[in-house]
Amino acid sequence: MGNTKPGSKVNMTVFRRGGQRDLGVTIAEIEPEKPVVRRTSTQEEAKPKASPAAQSVGLVVSELTDAQKREAKIKGGVKVDGATEAAQRAGIREGDIIVAIGNTEVSTVREFDAAVAKLDKSKPIPVLLRRGELASYLLIRPARG
């Protein structure tokens, strides 16, 4: 899709949960994001620590508040509070909301950790995330060593 001009109409086949569906899609140009002004409180100043499972994929995640879920119009997910170079190369940024990792939907940090623990870290790891109104699948590729 990267070489398709904005405004073009294309057909896209989506495979999900054992089924297939053809969708007509109009390619749009993504507007640059506006900087977000952050408010800090004493609670937010204490940086969350990465669980061992989250560290293995290069992420620090935290629970979403009910207000954040309402604002993003989602039922669950975890917020990215930090990402290593491998996760950043994949396109994951602080503030993104991860709604699935591997092929497992996650609503809490505990579910995220359980899903990550089951993954084969030697293979690319698919991540479904939300950034504003945009939902994207990205791949975290393992470090070559």
C-alpha positions as CSV (number, residue, x, y, z in Angstrom):
1,M,0.0,0.0,0.0
2,G,3.0,2.3,0.5
3,N,3.2,2.9,-3.2
4,T,-0.5,3.6,-3.7
5,K,-1.5,7.2,-4.3
6,P,-3.9,8.8,-1.7
7,G,-7.5,8.8,-3.0
8,S,-7.0,5.6,-4.9
9,K,-9.7,2.9,-4.4
10,V,-8.4,-0.7,-3.9
11,N,-9.8,-4.0,-2.9
12,M,-8.3,-5.7,0.2
13,T,-8.8,-9.2,1.4
14,V,-9.0,-9.6,5.2
15,F,-8.3,-12.9,6.9
16,R,-9.7,-13.2,10.4
17,R,-10.7,-16.0,12.7
18,G,-10.7,-18.6,9.9
19,G,-12.7,-16.5,7.5
20,Q,-12.0,-14.3,4.5
21,R,-13.7,-11.0,3.5
22,D,-13.1,-8.7,0.6
23,L,-13.3,-5.0,1.4
24,G,-13.3,-1.9,-0.8
25,V,-10.8,0.7,0.7
26,T,-10.0,4.2,-0.2
27,I,-6.3,5.0,0.5
28,A,-5.9,8.2,2.6
29,E,-2.9,10.2,3.5
30,I,-2.0,10.2,7.2
31,E,-1.7,13.7,8.6
32,P,1.3,14.4,10.8
33,E,0.6,14.0,14.5
34,K,0.4,17.1,16.6
35,P,2.6,17.2,19.7
36,V,0.8,16.3,22.9
37,V,1.2,18.4,26.0
38,R,1.6,16.1,29.0
39,R,0.5,16.8,32.5
40,T,2.5,15.1,35.2
41,S,1.4,14.2,38.6
42,T,3.3,12.6,41.4
43,Q,1.8,9.2,40.4
44,E,2.9,9.5,36.8
45,E,6.4,10.6,37.8
46,A,7.0,7.1,39.1
47,K,8.0,5.2,36.0
48,P,6.4,1.8,35.6
49,K,8.9,-1.1,35.6
50,A,8.8,-3.7,32.8
51,S,7.8,-7.2,33.7
52,P,10.3,-9.9,32.5
53,A,7.8,-11.0,29.8
54,A,7.4,-7.4,28.5
55,Q,11.2,-6.9,28.6
56,S,11.7,-9.9,26.4
57,V,9.9,-8.1,23.6
58,G,11.4,-4.7,24.4
59,L,8.4,-3.0,25.9
60,V,7.3,-1.4,29.2
61,V,3.5,-1.4,29.4
62,S,0.9,-0.3,31.9
63,E,-2.9,-0.6,32.5
64,L,-5.2,1.8,30.8
65,T,-7.5,3.9,32.9
66,D,-11.3,3.8,32.3
67,A,-11.0,7.4,30.9
68,Q,-8.3,6.3,28.4
69,K,-10.4,3.4,27.3
70,R,-13.4,5.7,26.7
71,E,-11.3,8.2,24.9
72,A,-9.8,5.6,22.6
73,K,-13.2,3.9,22.2
74,I,-11.8,0.5,23.1
75,K,-12.7,-2.2,25.8
76,G,-9.1,-3.1,26.7
77,G,-5.5,-3.0,25.9
78,V,-2.2,-1.9,27.5
79,K,-0.4,1.5,27.1
80,V,3.2,1.5,25.9
81,D,5.3,3.5,28.5
82,G,8.7,2.6,26.9
83,A,10.2,0.7,24.0
84,T,13.7,-0.6,23.2
85,E,15.4,0.0,19.9
86,A,13.9,-3.2,18.4
87,A,10.4,-2.2,19.3
88,Q,11.0,1.4,18.1
89,R,12.4,0.0,14.8
90,A,9.1,-1.8,14.4
91,G,7.3,1.6,14.8
92,I,6.1,1.2,18.3
93,R,6.1,4.5,20.3
94,E,5.4,5.6,23.8
95,G,1.7,6.3,24.3
96,D,0.6,3.6,21.7
97,I,-2.1,1.2,22.9
98,I,-1.5,-2.5,22.3
99,V,-4.7,-4.4,21.9
100,A,-3.2,-7.7,20.7
101,I,0.2,-9.4,20.6
102,G,0.8,-12.6,18.7
103,N,-2.8,-13.6,17.9
104,T,-4.1,-12.9,21.4
105,E,-6.2,-9.9,22.4
106,V,-5.0,-8.3,25.6
107,S,-7.0,-6.2,28.1
108,T,-4.6,-6.1,31.0
109,V,-0.9,-6.2,31.8
110,R,-1.4,-9.7,33.2
111,E,-3.0,-10.9,29.9
112,F,-0.2,-9.2,28.0
113,D,2.5,-10.9,30.1
114,A,0.7,-14.3,29.6
115,A,0.5,-13.8,25.8
116,V,4.1,-12.8,25.5
117,A,5.3,-15.7,27.6
118,K,3.7,-18.1,25.0
119,L,5.4,-16.5,22.0
120,D,8.5,-17.8,20.2
121,K,10.9,-14.9,20.6
122,S,13.1,-16.2,17.7
123,K,10.3,-15.3,15.2
124,P,8.8,-11.9,14.3
125,I,6.0,-11.0,16.8
126,P,2.9,-9.4,15.3
127,V,1.5,-6.5,17.4
128,L,-1.9,-4.8,16.8
129,L,-1.9,-1.3,18.2
130,R,-4.0,1.8,18.3
131,R,-2.5,5.3,17.9
132,G,-5.3,7.8,18.0
133,E,-7.9,6.7,15.4
134,L,-5.4,4.6,13.5
135,A,-5.1,0.8,14.1
136,S,-1.9,-0.9,12.8
137,Y,-0.3,-4.3,12.7
138,L,3.5,-4.1,13.3
139,L,6.2,-6.7,13.6
140,I,8.8,-6.8,16.3
141,R,11.7,-8.6,14.7
142,P,14.1,-10.6,17.0
143,A,17.7,-9.3,17.3
144,R,20.1,-11.3,15.1
145,G,22.9,-12.7,17.1
